[in-house]
Amino acid sequence: MSNANPLLDVSGLTKHFSIKGGFPIRRTVGAVQAVDGLDFQVGEGESLGLVGESGCGKSTTGRLITRLLEPTGGKISYRGQDITHAGRKQLAPIRSEIQMIFQDPYASLNPRQTVGKIVAGPMEINNINPAGGREARVRELLEIVGLNPEHYNRFPHEFSGGQRQRIGVARALALEPKLIVADEPVSALDVSIQAQVVNLLQKVQKELGIAFVFIAHDLAIVRHFSQRVAVMYLGKIVEIADRDDLYGNPRHPYTRALLSAVPEATVDETPARERIRLVGDVPSPINPPTGCRFRTRCWKATEKCATEAPPLVQVEGNKPGHLTACHYPETADTVPAPRLSKDPEAAA
Amino acid sequence: MTSTDQQPFLSIKDLKVHFSTEDGTVKAVDGLSFDLERGKTLGIVGESGSGKSVTNLTILGLHNPDSTTVEGSIVLDDQELNGASEKTLEKLRGNKMSMIFQDALASLSPYHTVGIQIGETYRKHTGCSKKEARARAIEMLTRVGIPQPDLRVDEYPHQFSGGMRQRAMIAMALVCDPELLIADEPTTALDVTVQAQIMDLLKDLQKEFGTAIIFITHDLGVIADIADEVLVMYGGRCVESGTKKEVLRAPQHPYTWGLLSSMPSLDGPVDVPLNPIPGSPPSLLNPPSGCRFHPRCAFAEKVESDLCSTERPPLEITDGRGSACHLTADQRSEFFADLAGSPAN
């Protein structure tokens, strides 16, 4: 599903954080290869889900898109304009169009500012004066997110976690953005509140036509919210597809393992899904494995996997737009990995 | 949870834990009762302010005696723990009963090696030498699946990954082969694949040693995986209990039903909004009158008069199955019938 004119077009996106060390003179001794060559697009009004586990680089990707970080390689185009290394002045008009919602509702709101000031903040910084005044606009935003506009003068600590997250959403909407990067927007919330905020984000997306990059590790929530989903592992996209294709026909072993590890609140006599157990931990992004980065935990890795990094392509049997990076993609009848819980070193 | 001739291994009766604060009394746990048999796993489901963590800290006697009032009875293997001396509790903690906490990085000392921390518990309860304690620590690390345990035993917690730290904490909790293990959200902060590994580990260990486990979580999927019996807590009270199958397939309380129907699944419909539970968890300083869930309950209006806001619904338990709700049995069958298409039994 490649757009002729995508809202956001990312190619070869790379971010390496250099590690300094050495004595007596400090120099660069290595790099954390947090994000290493990502290609994806987001169309207008579309929602792209970015899933993966800790250390896969999804949060870093979110920060690169919003240019809170500058890439060390690759290209980011927003509406056809190259913003990869754009300076502050160049970015200023675009910043209002790309906004962010953060994970921690307790850390992302200034405790010393009232809610009104927080939500009006983006307008003040960008010298934007909506017709009718900023206060009226803030009250309108509070209503859109389901908060009482009368609470304009309250402070963040007077609100619950879910309400604080709504304030974060109101703030992100203040400048009428075209794209919102939501970095784990519901992970820190109680389960009974998560659904409230997810519904709010969906309503916002549908009514205001805002595109989303939805970063999360909860596969069920990502499925609910996104039309297209990319799975990341150790700085790379290992699989990307339209939602139904990814969840219905996962071809990459890691995607399979991830899906099978999600505990479901059902009690059946016969288990509906085969459980795949990955052994070991995620390797360090400072020294990622050669070739395919997933090979150290993959039950069918061969020599080829260590020498050749598999390209992200539409492998045989995939629908168009469904790309997988694996030399031996899973098929519907592939036998899943055996349980190796007692032998963690087996897949070395 | 059916008792035969023996008493259950762990028996909590009418537990009340109140904290006195500047703003008033916080009724964190307000009349909780449950039993647990050896070798079984009780899953406690609850969110912020449900009282689940306070319950477990109180069982271990880790509450602050100056500001906390504990009423009711906590009987472990025929021994009353409420009111027991600190000396008695010390002998039991880490030995007969132990706990795994949610945040391993915060719960492990950054200044001591993992081996020292695991060995410390062992030395305290067995009086063995440092050498023996180290050997035991290596044995435990092997048992929980840490690779190269003889090298890792001398490392510090920050050198371990999140999943490994959690395993190290499990090793520490199990070093004296406890008969009761309390796990307070042990996998919430972990990735889903690591969570699956840890759950497998706990299940294997329970099979091998017959440990009774109390597993606290807000994740009903995790409950479905690991629990035998389930206790749902809300606002410091039990609102529903039963076997895993009973509670997850045919919930009898609007809160349980609300949790189950608000969760997106991996294969349900996508283009319909989720069904959240409106509102937020209650304040325990000024809890709602009557049923603590009533301000958020979709069915409170179906109950005649204002029973829900005036009277606390009694928790009626038969054979371990029960719930605290003013709705009649018929009403529950009708309202909770369409949970994922499965009929309420």
Interface residues (C-beta under 8 A of the other chain):
Chain A: E53 S54 S160 G161 G162 Q163 D190 V191 S192 I193 Q194 A195 Q196 V198 N199 Q202 K203 H217 L219 A220 I221 R223 H224 R243 Y247 A257 L258 L259 A261 V262 P263 E264 A265 T266 V267 R275 R277 L278 V279 G280 D281 V282 R339 S341 K342 P344 E345
Chain B: E47 S48 G145 I146 P147 S161 G162 G163 M164 D191 V192 T193 V194 Q195 A196 Q197 M199 D200 L201 D204 H218 D219 L220 G221 V222 I223 A224 D225 K244 K245 L248 R249 G258 L259 L260 S262 M263 P264 S265 L266 D267 V270 P273 L274 N275 P276 I277 P278 S280 P281 A340
